């Protein structure tokens, strides 16, 4: 999560829905996560 004013990283988040999806199907979920969040990856 980023600060809307400074664009600095404010905190990490764990999205429970995505965690459960990952635990049930890690390979496919990793592909989806990469496609969804790759622009935010530092």
C-alpha positions as YAML, in Angstrom:
chain: A
units: angstrom
residues:
- id: 1
  name: UNK
  ca: [0.00, 0.00, 0.00]
- id: 2
  name: UNK
  ca: [1.33, 3.45, -0.89]
- id: 3
  name: UNK
  ca: [0.73, 6.87, 0.63]
- id: 4
  name: UNK
  ca: [-1.51, 8.79, -1.77]
- id: 5
  name: UNK
  ca: [0.30, 12.08, -1.12]
- id: 6
  name: UNK
  ca: [3.95, 11.00, -1.22]
- id: 7
  name: UNK
  ca: [3.72, 7.73, -3.18]
- id: 8
  name: UNK
  ca: [5.97, 6.17, -0.53]
- id: 9
  name: UNK
  ca: [5.32, 2.61, 0.56]
- id: 10
  name: UNK
  ca: [3.18, 2.78, 3.70]
- id: 11
  name: UNK
  ca: [2.61, -0.91, 4.50]
- id: 12
  name: UNK
  ca: [2.34, -4.40, 3.08]
- id: 13
  name: UNK
  ca: [-1.06, -6.02, 2.71]
- id: 14
  name: UNK
  ca: [-2.20, -9.61, 2.76]
- id: 15
  name: UNK
  ca: [-5.36, -10.11, 0.74]
- id: 16
  name: UNK
  ca: [-7.00, -13.12, 2.35]
- id: 17
  name: UNK
  ca: [-8.93, -14.11, -0.78]
- id: 18
  name: UNK
  ca: [-5.70, -14.22, -2.77]
- id: 19
  name: UNK
  ca: [-3.87, -16.11, -0.02]
- id: 20
  name: UNK
  ca: [-6.57, -18.80, 0.00]
- id: 21
  name: UNK
  ca: [-6.46, -19.02, -3.80]
- id: 22
  name: UNK
  ca: [-2.68, -19.42, -3.62]
- id: 23
  name: UNK
  ca: [-2.89, -22.16, -1.00]
- id: 24
  name: UNK
  ca: [-5.40, -24.05, -3.15]
- id: 25
  name: UNK
  ca: [-3.61, -23.61, -6.50]
- id: 26
  name: UNK
  ca: [-0.13, -22.06, -6.16]
- id: 27
  name: UNK
  ca: [1.07, -22.45, -9.76]
- id: 28
  name: UNK
  ca: [-1.91, -20.81, -11.43]
- id: 29
  name: UNK
  ca: [-2.25, -18.17, -8.73]
- id: 30
  name: UNK
  ca: [1.40, -17.15, -9.12]
- id: 31
  name: UNK
  ca: [0.81, -16.51, -12.83]
- id: 32
  name: UNK
  ca: [-2.29, -14.43, -12.06]
- id: 33
  name: UNK
  ca: [-0.50, -12.49, -9.32]
- id: 34
  name: UNK
  ca: [2.40, -11.68, -11.59]
- id: 35
  name: UNK
  ca: [0.08, -10.43, -14.32]
- id: 36
  name: UNK
  ca: [-1.97, -8.41, -11.85]
- id: 37
  name: UNK
  ca: [0.82, -6.85, -9.77]
- id: 38
  name: UNK
  ca: [3.95, -6.83, -11.92]
- id: 39
  name: UNK
  ca: [3.76, -3.06, -12.49]
- id: 40
  name: UNK
  ca: [4.03, -2.58, -8.70]
- id: 41
  name: UNK
  ca: [6.96, -4.94, -8.27]
- id: 42
  name: UNK
  ca: [10.13, -3.12, -7.23]
...
